[in-house]
Amino acid sequence: MLSNQSSKLSGPKQVKTWVQLLAVLIGILPLYSSLIIYQIQKGQPPSNQGFIIYLAGICPVSIVIALMLLRYLCKESYSGLNLKPGRLYSDLLSTLILAFVILVTNVISQYLLSELLTTSTSDSNIRNLFKEMTTSPGLLFIFVGPLVFLGAASEELIRVFLLSRLWKVWPSTIAKLIIVVISACLFGLIHVYRGPIHVAWTTIYGLIMAFYYFRFGRVLPLIFAHYLTNALQVIVVALAK
């Protein structure tokens, strides 16, 4: 009798663990692995057309897949990705603070990393691609507007989906922090096309965003801060002389 009762108590946890890991395998592994392998094999940055395909095609699909897995496989609501309660004004304030932290950290880390690592020609090619957009104001507007936002929303939703799934499997604080580091390293690797400096920076960036989610548990500030910093970067690079 006691063994039957204990198996009933442990059963839901085992099913829940299996489901969370399956969700990660379906929603995260194919996307991250394909992006990393493609970039390593190609050995050069994507064209403007490639960027548009990624932002307008792959990013929305990845959002839909993650949300469908959350709702129908994990049986959780979309709002459940917010680990803590919050209000719109506090999310907006957090967005501004987070964006400021990212920009300051970016300037400092880029300076220090440039002293340690060599600049990649791929990163220079990316800058040239952004500058080419100034010849087409309409393309620059679309790219900086909805496309960059889709990219930010996709990358942050994928981040919180990965973190929240694995944190349910390994809920201890130490395990959560290890997962934070792993997620940041994976985020850095999917930007390998821009060279070692950018891989290192995006890993640091991933740590900032994952630690924010670990501490405050809110999704919108991650998306908005990601969008603001990315859009500002594209505009500055595109309009630089």
Contacts in CASP RR format, 6 or more apart in sequence:
PFRMAT RR
TARGET T0000
AUTHOR 0000-0000-0000
METHOD contacts of the structure
MODEL  1
MLSNQSSKLSGPKQVKTWVQLLAVLIGILPLYSSLIIYQIQKGQPPSNQG
FIIYLAGICPVSIVIALMLLRYLCKESYSGLNLKPGRLYSDLLSTLILAF
VILVTNVISQYLLSELLTTSTSDSNIRNLFKEMTTSPGLLFIFVGPLVFL
GAASEELIRVFLLSRLWKVWPSTIAKLIIVVISACLFGLIHVYRGPIHVA
WTTIYGLIMAFYYFRFGRVLPLIFAHYLTNALQVIVVALAK
16 168 0 8 1.000
17 168 0 8 1.000
17 169 0 8 1.000
19 73 0 8 1.000
19 74 0 8 1.000
19 75 0 8 1.000
20 74 0 8 1.000
20 165 0 8 1.000
20 166 0 8 1.000
20 168 0 8 1.000
20 169 0 8 1.000
21 165 0 8 1.000
21 169 0 8 1.000
22 73 0 8 1.000
23 69 0 8 1.000
23 70 0 8 1.000
23 73 0 8 1.000
23 74 0 8 1.000
23 161 0 8 1.000
23 165 0 8 1.000
24 162 0 8 1.000
24 165 0 8 1.000
24 166 0 8 1.000
26 65 0 8 1.000
26 69 0 8 1.000
26 73 0 8 1.000
27 62 0 8 1.000
27 65 0 8 1.000
27 66 0 8 1.000
27 69 0 8 1.000
27 158 0 8 1.000
27 161 0 8 1.000
28 158 0 8 1.000
28 161 0 8 1.000
28 162 0 8 1.000
31 58 0 8 1.000
31 62 0 8 1.000
31 158 0 8 1.000
32 186 0 8 1.000
32 189 0 8 1.000
32 190 0 8 1.000
35 190 0 8 1.000
36 189 0 8 1.000
36 190 0 8 1.000
36 192 0 8 1.000
39 190 0 8 1.000
39 192 0 8 1.000
39 193 0 8 1.000
40 192 0 8 1.000
42 193 0 8 1.000
43 122 0 8 1.000
43 193 0 8 1.000
44 122 0 8 1.000
44 125 0 8 1.000
44 193 0 8 1.000
45 122 0 8 1.000
45 123 0 8 1.000
45 125 0 8 1.000
45 126 0 8 1.000
45 129 0 8 1.000
45 193 0 8 1.000
45 194 0 8 1.000
46 54 0 8 1.000
46 193 0 8 1.000
47 129 0 8 1.000
48 129 0 8 1.000
48 132 0 8 1.000
48 133 0 8 1.000
48 139 0 8 1.000
51 129 0 8 1.000
51 143 0 8 1.000
51 147 0 8 1.000
52 143 0 8 1.000
52 147 0 8 1.000
54 151 0 8 1.000
55 143 0 8 1.000
55 147 0 8 1.000
55 148 0 8 1.000
55 150 0 8 1.000
55 151 0 8 1.000
56 147 0 8 1.000
56 150 0 8 1.000
58 154 0 8 1.000
59 150 0 8 1.000
59 151 0 8 1.000
59 153 0 8 1.000
59 154 0 8 1.000
59 155 0 8 1.000
60 150 0 8 1.000
60 154 0 8 1.000
62 154 0 8 1.000
62 157 0 8 1.000
62 158 0 8 1.000
63 150 0 8 1.000
63 153 0 8 1.000
63 154 0 8 1.000
63 157 0 8 1.000
66 157 0 8 1.000
66 158 0 8 1.000
66 161 0 8 1.000
67 78 0 8 1.000
67 157 0 8 1.000
69 161 0 8 1.000
70 76 0 8 1.000
70 78 0 8 1.000
70 81 0 8 1.000
70 161 0 8 1.000
71 77 0 8 1.000
71 78 0 8 1.000
74 165 0 8 1.000
80 164 0 8 1.000
81 157 0 8 1.000
81 160 0 8 1.000
81 161 0 8 1.000
81 164 0 8 1.000
81 219 0 8 1.000
82 217 0 8 1.000
82 218 0 8 1.000
82 219 0 8 1.000
83 164 0 8 1.000
83 213 0 8 1.000
83 217 0 8 1.000
83 218 0 8 1.000
84 216 0 8 1.000
84 217 0 8 1.000
84 218 0 8 1.000
86 218 0 8 1.000
91 218 0 8 1.000
91 220 0 8 1.000
91 221 0 8 1.000
91 224 0 8 1.000
92 221 0 8 1.000
92 224 0 8 1.000
94 212 0 8 1.000
94 216 0 8 1.000
94 218 0 8 1.000
94 221 0 8 1.000
94 225 0 8 1.000
95 220 0 8 1.000
95 221 0 8 1.000
95 224 0 8 1.000
95 225 0 8 1.000
95 228 0 8 1.000
96 225 0 8 1.000
98 208 0 8 1.000
98 209 0 8 1.000
98 212 0 8 1.000
98 221 0 8 1.000
98 222 0 8 1.000
98 225 0 8 1.000
99 224 0 8 1.000
99 225 0 8 1.000
99 228 0 8 1.000
99 229 0 8 1.000
101 208 0 8 1.000
102 205 0 8 1.000
102 208 0 8 1.000
102 225 0 8 1.000
102 229 0 8 1.000
103 229 0 8 1.000
103 232 0 8 1.000
105 204 0 8 1.000
105 205 0 8 1.000
105 208 0 8 1.000
106 201 0 8 1.000
106 205 0 8 1.000
106 229 0 8 1.000
109 200 0 8 1.000
109 201 0 8 1.000
109 204 0 8 1.000
110 197 0 8 1.000
110 201 0 8 1.000
113 197 0 8 1.000
113 200 0 8 1.000
113 201 0 8 1.000
114 197 0 8 1.000
117 196 0 8 1.000
117 197 0 8 1.000
117 200 0 8 1.000
118 196 0 8 1.000
118 197 0 8 1.000
119 197 0 8 1.000
120 194 0 8 1.000
120 195 0 8 1.000
120 196 0 8 1.000
120 197 0 8 1.000
120 198 0 8 1.000
122 193 0 8 1.000
122 194 0 8 1.000
122 195 0 8 1.000
123 194 0 8 1.000
123 195 0 8 1.000
123 197 0 8 1.000
123 198 0 8 1.000
126 193 0 8 1.000
126 194 0 8 1.000
127 237 0 8 1.000
127 240 0 8 1.000
130 234 0 8 1.000
130 237 0 8 1.000
130 238 0 8 1.000
131 237 0 8 1.000
131 238 0 8 1.000
131 240 0 8 1.000
133 139 0 8 1.000
133 140 0 8 1.000
133 143 0 8 1.000
133 234 0 8 1.000
133 238 0 8 1.000
134 140 0 8 1.000
134 238 0 8 1.000
134 239 0 8 1.000
140 234 0 8 1.000
140 238 0 8 1.000
143 234 0 8 1.000
144 231 0 8 1.000
144 234 0 8 1.000
144 235 0 8 1.000
145 231 0 8 1.000
148 227 0 8 1.000
148 230 0 8 1.000
148 231 0 8 1.000
148 234 0 8 1.000
149 227 0 8 1.000
149 231 0 8 1.000
151 230 0 8 1.000
152 223 0 8 1.000
152 224 0 8 1.000
152 226 0 8 1.000
152 227 0 8 1.000
152 230 0 8 1.000
153 223 0 8 1.000
153 227 0 8 1.000
155 187 0 8 1.000
155 226 0 8 1.000
156 209 0 8 1.000
156 219 0 8 1.000
156 222 0 8 1.000
156 223 0 8 1.000
156 226 0 8 1.000
157 219 0 8 1.000
157 223 0 8 1.000
159 183 0 8 1.000
159 187 0 8 1.000
159 206 0 8 1.000
159 209 0 8 1.000
159 210 0 8 1.000
159 213 0 8 1.000
159 222 0 8 1.000
160 213 0 8 1.000
160 219 0 8 1.000
160 222 0 8 1.000
162 183 0 8 1.000
162 186 0 8 1.000
163 179 0 8 1.000
163 180 0 8 1.000
163 183 0 8 1.000
163 210 0 8 1.000
163 213 0 8 1.000
163 214 0 8 1.000
166 179 0 8 1.000
167 175 0 8 1.000
167 176 0 8 1.000
167 179 0 8 1.000
170 176 0 8 1.000
170 178 0 8 1.000
170 179 0 8 1.000
176 214 0 8 1.000
177 214 0 8 1.000
180 207 0 8 1.000
180 210 0 8 1.000
180 211 0 8 1.000
180 214 0 8 1.000
181 207 0 8 1.000
183 206 0 8 1.000
183 210 0 8 1.000
184 203 0 8 1.000
184 204 0 8 1.000
184 205 0 8 1.000
184 206 0 8 1.000
184 207 0 8 1.000
184 210 0 8 1.000
185 203 0 8 1.000
187 202 0 8 1.000
187 203 0 8 1.000
187 205 0 8 1.000
187 206 0 8 1.000
188 199 0 8 1.000
188 200 0 8 1.000
188 202 0 8 1.000
188 203 0 8 1.000
188 205 0 8 1.000
188 206 0 8 1.000
189 199 0 8 1.000
190 202 0 8 1.000
191 198 0 8 1.000
191 199 0 8 1.000
191 202 0 8 1.000
192 199 0 8 1.000
209 222 0 8 1.000
209 225 0 8 1.000
209 226 0 8 1.000
212 218 0 8 1.000
212 221 0 8 1.000
212 222 0 8 1.000
213 219 0 8 1.000
213 222 0 8 1.000
END
